[in-house]
Amino acid sequence: MNEASFELRCWTHTGVKYQESQNVLGLKWDTETDELYCVDPQVDMEASEVVTKRKLLSIVNSIHDLIGFTSPATLLPKLLFQEAWRNKLG
């Protein structure tokens, strides 16, 4: 790994019972089931609160995904933000 300039920070493998999920490439990795998943962003808003462009962009960008795993789920909010910007809303 060192010859290829890869910095190895830690070593983890599947099947270890006592380990909880690990952070991998901005996602969570369940080492017991060997599954990747995304943690929902925390949205602190009242039902009557107006959604501004700033708030929408904050929610969309709170999902950190380096490999595009959540792209199908984040596409619609990004398109909503683009449309709000184009129409000069909020």
C-alpha positions as CSV (number, residue, x, y, z in Angstrom):
1,M,0.0,0.0,0.0
2,N,2.8,2.4,0.8
3,E,4.5,1.9,-2.6
4,A,1.4,3.2,-4.3
5,S,1.1,6.2,-1.9
6,F,-2.0,4.9,-0.2
7,E,-2.3,6.0,3.4
8,L,-3.8,3.1,5.4
9,R,-5.6,4.6,8.4
10,C,-7.1,1.5,9.9
11,W,-8.0,-2.1,9.0
12,T,-11.6,-3.3,9.2
13,H,-13.2,-6.5,8.0
14,T,-16.7,-8.0,8.0
15,G,-18.0,-10.5,10.4
16,V,-16.7,-8.9,13.6
17,K,-19.6,-9.0,16.1
18,Y,-18.6,-6.3,18.5
19,Q,-18.0,-3.5,16.0
20,E,-20.6,-1.0,15.1
21,S,-20.9,0.7,11.8
22,Q,-17.9,2.3,10.2
23,N,-17.7,5.5,8.2
24,V,-16.5,4.7,4.7
25,L,-16.4,7.3,1.9
26,G,-19.1,9.5,3.5
27,L,-21.4,6.6,4.1
28,K,-22.0,4.1,6.9
29,W,-20.8,0.5,6.5
30,D,-22.5,-2.1,8.6
31,T,-19.7,-4.6,9.1
32,E,-22.0,-7.4,10.3
33,T,-24.2,-7.4,7.2
34,D,-21.6,-5.9,4.9
35,E,-24.1,-3.2,3.7
36,L,-23.5,0.5,2.9
37,Y,-26.2,3.0,3.9
38,C,-26.7,6.7,4.1
39,V,-27.8,8.4,7.3
40,D,-30.7,10.8,6.8
41,P,-29.8,14.4,7.3
42,Q,-31.3,16.1,10.4
43,V,-33.8,18.7,9.3
44,D,-34.9,21.0,12.1
45,M,-37.9,22.8,10.7
46,E,-41.4,23.5,11.7
47,A,-44.2,22.5,9.3
48,S,-45.2,26.1,8.8
49,E,-41.7,27.4,8.3
50,V,-40.8,28.8,4.8
51,V,-38.2,26.8,2.9
52,T,-35.6,29.2,1.6
53,K,-32.9,28.5,-1.0
54,R,-30.3,28.6,1.8
55,K,-32.2,26.0,3.9
56,L,-32.8,23.8,0.8
57,L,-29.1,24.0,-0.2
58,S,-28.1,23.2,3.4
59,I,-30.2,20.1,3.5
60,V,-29.1,18.9,0.1
61,N,-25.4,19.4,0.8
62,S,-25.5,17.8,4.2
63,I,-25.4,14.4,2.5
64,H,-21.7,13.8,1.9
65,D,-21.4,11.1,-0.8
66,L,-18.1,10.7,-2.6
67,I,-19.0,7.8,-4.8
68,G,-22.5,8.9,-5.9
69,F,-24.3,6.2,-3.9
70,T,-27.2,8.5,-3.0
71,S,-27.4,10.3,-6.3
72,P,-30.9,9.0,-7.1
73,A,-32.2,10.3,-3.8
74,T,-30.5,13.7,-3.9
75,L,-31.3,14.5,-7.5
76,L,-34.8,15.8,-6.9
77,P,-33.8,18.3,-4.1
78,K,-31.0,19.5,-6.3
79,L,-33.4,20.1,-9.2
80,L,-35.8,21.9,-6.8
81,F,-32.9,24.2,-5.8
82,Q,-32.0,24.8,-9.4
83,E,-35.6,25.7,-10.3
84,A,-35.9,28.0,-7.2
85,W,-32.8,29.8,-8.2
86,R,-33.9,30.1,-11.8
87,N,-37.3,31.6,-10.7
88,K,-35.7,33.8,-8.1
89,L,-37.7,32.3,-5.3
90,G,-36.9,32.4,-1.5
